[in-house]
Amino acid sequence: MVISVCIPTYNGGHYIKEQLDSILNQTRAVDEIIISDDSSTDQTLEIIRSYNNPKIRLFENQQFSSPIFNLEFALKQATGDYIFLADQDDIWMPDKVEILVKELATCKLVISDGVVINQQGKELAPSIFEIYNSQKGFFKNLTKNSYMGCCMAIHKDLLPIVLPFPKKIAMHDLWIGLNAELYTNPIFCPAKLVKYRRHDFNKTPLDAQTNTNSLSYKIAFRLTILLLLVARFVRRKMRFR
C-alpha cells in the first residue's frame, strides 16, 4: 500500500518546515510527499530542497495563481493507493496517518477532527467539527460545508470522479466532499489529528461570522456547484451505458 501526501505551496516559508517535519515523523510512514509550488517568491523552495529527502517530489515554477488548481496538479501526480491532502501551514498529530489508513480500509474518503491554532501555535478552538457542526449529508454540506481539505484523506478510486476540477468551483474540498457523498460513504473520524493554523493569509474564513461574502454570492456559488455535480453525474452515466 502506497501513501501519498499532496501539498500545494505558495510563499509558505514561515510554516512549511513545521508541517513537513510533522508529516515525515508519523508513526505510520508515508511513501511520497508531492509538493506543487505556485511560483513562491519567499524561502519556501529553499526550505523544501534542504531536506534532500527522496520521498519529497517537488514541482517548481507552477503558474496557477490558484490553490485549487495547484492542488489539482499535485493530485494528478500522486501514485498512492491512499492520498492525504495537506496545507502548507498546519501541523499533523503523530498518529494521523496510522489512524486514517485504518479508516480508509472501509471507505473512499475520511475526514478527521482537529484543533485550531494561531500563528504562534497557541490553541484558539478545541474542535473543528464543533465549529462547522461537521457530519455527513449531501444537503447539509451543500448548505454549510464541513469538508476541510487539510483534514481529508481519500482512496485513489475517488480521483477519477473528482478530477478534473471544474473551472468554476470556488472550493475544492467541498467539491470532493459532495462527490464522495454522491458516490461513496464518507467517514467522519472524531480523532483530533490536525492543528489547523489561522493567520493573516488564510484564503478561507473560519466560520459564518467571519465570512464576508454576500448572501447572493453564497446562493450563486451553491447553485453553481450543484449544477456542476449534476452535469458530471450525467456524463458519468452516459459514459458507462
Secondary structure, DSSP 8 states (H G I E B T S, - for coil): --EEEEEEESS-TTTHHHHHHHHHT-SS--SEEEEEE----SSHHHHHHHT--TTEEEE-------HHHHHHHHHHH---SEEEE--TT-EE-TTHHHHHHHHHTS-SEEEEEEEEE-TTS-EEES-HHHHHT----HHHHHHS----GGGEEEEGGGHHHH-S--TT-S-HHHHHHHHHHHHS--EEEEEEEEEEE--TT-SS-SSGGG----HHHHHHHHHHHHHHHHHHHHHHHHHT-
